[in-house]
Amino acid sequence: MEEYSDEKLTDFVRRKISDDETIYDLAELFKVFGDTTRTKILCCLEVKDLYVGELAEVLNMSVSAVSHQLRVLRNAKLVRGVKEGKEVKYSLDDNHVMMIMECGLSHLKER
């Protein structure tokens, strides 16, 4: 690997990191994972798509509390809901969500 002077190294690292807006968005995404209830919901949805009432039952929570957390997860584009009759069935938004969860769990198991 090429030897860098301090100035060259600084410039090299600056080019490798994302712009401030992207870094901010990434930090906000990880904040969503910082809540245990939301993480439990994501774990449930890794297993099976579920209705709010089913999630509430599994997590022993009120429907309104689960709905609030689902709203946060939807806004972060981590889950999506599909209306089925009068109810909405929730699922992970895409495979990236599962990959983030799996990477985090894999990292924890290294310790």
C-alpha positions in Angstrom: 0.0 0.0 0.0 1.2 3.5 -0.8 2.7 5.5 2.0 0.7 8.7 2.8 1.9 12.0 4.2 -0.5 13.3 6.8 -2.1 15.6 4.3 -2.5 12.8 1.7 -4.0 10.5 4.4 -6.4 13.1 5.5 -7.6 13.7 2.0 -7.8 10.0 1.3 -10.0 9.3 4.4 -12.2 12.3 3.7 -12.9 11.0 0.2 -13.8 7.6 1.6 -16.5 8.8 4.1 -19.9 9.7 2.9 -21.3 13.2 2.8 -22.7 14.7 6.1 -26.4 14.1 5.1 -25.8 10.5 4.4 -23.9 10.0 7.6 -26.7 11.7 9.5 -29.3 9.4 7.8 -27.2 6.4 8.7 -27.0 7.5 12.3 -30.8 8.0 12.4 -31.4 4.5 11.0 -29.2 3.0 13.7 -31.1 5.0 16.4 -34.3 3.1 15.3 -32.5 -0.2 16.2 -31.6 1.3 19.6 -35.1 0.5 21.0 -35.6 -3.0 22.4 -39.3 -3.1 21.5 -38.6 -2.1 17.9 -35.9 -4.7 17.7 -38.2 -7.4 19.1 -40.8 -6.4 16.5 -38.2 -6.8 13.7 -37.2 -10.2 15.1 -40.9 -11.3 15.1 -41.2 -10.1 11.5 -38.1 -12.1 10.5 -40.0 -15.2 11.4 -43.4 -14.4 9.9 -45.5 -11.5 8.5 -47.9 -10.5 11.3 -50.9 -8.3 12.1 -50.6 -5.6 14.8 -52.8 -7.7 17.1 -50.6 -10.8 16.7 -47.5 -8.7 17.4 -49.2 -7.2 20.5 -50.0 -10.7 21.7 -46.6 -12.2 21.1 -44.9 -9.2 22.8 -47.5 -8.9 25.6 -48.1 -5.2 24.7 -51.1 -3.1 23.8 -52.1 -2.7 20.2 -51.6 1.0 20.4 -48.1 0.7 21.8 -47.2 -1.8 19.0 -48.8 0.5 16.4 -46.7 3.4 17.6 -43.5 1.4 17.2 -44.6 0.2 13.8 -45.1 3.8 12.7 -41.5 4.5 13.6 -40.3 1.4 11.8 -42.4 2.3 8.7 -41.0 5.9 8.7 -37.4 4.4 8.7 -38.4 2.1 5.8 -37.7 -1.0 7.9 -41.2 -2.5 7.7 -44.1 -2.2 5.4 -47.8 -2.9 5.8 -50.2 -4.4 3.4 -53.9 -3.8 4.0 -55.9 -7.1 4.1 -59.6 -6.3 4.7 -59.8 -4.1 7.8 -56.4 -5.1 9.1 -52.8 -4.4 8.0 -50.2 -7.2 7.8 -46.7 -6.2 8.5 -43.4 -7.5 7.1 -39.8 -6.5 6.9 -39.4 -3.9 4.1 -36.7 -5.9 2.3 -33.8 -8.4 2.7 -31.5 -5.6 3.8 -33.3 -5.3 7.2 -32.7 -9.0 7.8 -29.1 -8.6 6.8 -28.6 -5.7 9.3 -30.1 -7.9 12.0 -28.0 -10.9 11.1 -24.8 -8.9 11.0 -25.5 -7.4 14.4 -26.2 -10.8 15.9 -23.1 -12.3 14.2 -21.0 -9.5 15.7 -22.4 -10.1 19.2 -21.6 -13.8 18.9 -17.9 -13.1 18.2 -17.4 -11.9 21.8 
